[in-house]
Amino acid sequence: MARLRACGRPGTGTNDLAVHRAAAGLAPEDLALATGVSDRTIVAIENGRHEPGVDLALALARELGVRVEDLFPAHPPRA
């Protein structure tokens, strides 16, 4: 299965999953339950220790009401 590789951004981690999860008022356990994975998987993705497959990335984005690109930007923002 294909994996998403996000571009690392100094000081912000490799993705914005934690930011969007917190903005939605969800704990890692809540998002895990809603997407069918363990809370450890959610935390590992947030910390850049696990790259989600496309299906999981789509499920995360759908649950949080954002685009996959919002969670896993391909390029760092310009300064």
C-alpha positions in Angstrom: 0.0 0.0 0.0 1.2 3.5 -0.8 2.4 5.6 2.1 2.3 9.4 2.4 5.5 11.2 2.9 5.2 14.7 4.2 7.9 17.2 4.1 9.4 17.8 7.5 9.1 21.4 8.8 11.5 22.5 11.5 9.8 23.1 14.8 6.4 21.8 13.7 7.0 18.1 13.1 6.3 16.3 9.9 2.5 16.9 9.7 -0.4 18.9 11.1 -2.5 16.0 12.3 -2.2 17.0 16.0 -3.1 20.6 15.2 -6.3 19.6 13.4 -7.2 16.9 15.9 -6.9 19.4 18.8 -8.9 22.0 16.8 -11.6 19.4 16.4 -11.6 18.8 20.2 -10.6 15.2 19.8 -8.2 13.1 21.9 -6.0 10.7 20.1 -8.3 7.9 21.4 -11.4 9.5 19.9 -9.8 9.9 16.5 -8.4 6.3 16.7 -11.8 4.9 17.4 -13.4 6.9 14.6 -10.9 5.7 12.0 -10.4 2.1 13.2 -6.8 2.3 14.4 -5.1 2.4 17.8 -4.4 5.5 19.7 -0.7 4.6 19.5 -1.0 4.7 15.7 -2.4 8.2 15.9 0.3 9.4 18.2 3.0 7.8 16.1 1.7 9.6 13.0 1.6 12.9 14.8 5.2 12.4 16.0 6.4 11.4 12.5 7.2 7.8 13.5 4.6 6.3 11.3 3.5 7.2 7.7 -0.2 6.4 7.1 -1.4 4.6 4.0 -3.6 6.5 1.6 -6.8 4.9 3.0 -6.0 6.0 6.6 -4.9 9.4 5.5 -8.3 9.8 3.7 -10.2 8.6 6.8 -8.3 11.0 9.1 -9.0 13.9 6.8 -12.7 13.0 6.4 -13.1 12.6 10.2 -11.5 16.0 10.8 -13.3 17.8 8.0 -10.1 18.8 6.2 -8.2 17.9 3.1 -5.4 15.3 3.1 -3.0 18.1 2.0 -3.9 20.1 5.1 -2.8 17.2 7.3 0.2 16.1 5.3 1.6 19.1 3.3 3.9 18.1 0.4 6.0 21.2 0.7 6.8 23.4 3.7 5.1 26.8 3.8 7.2 29.7 2.4 8.6 32.1 4.8 
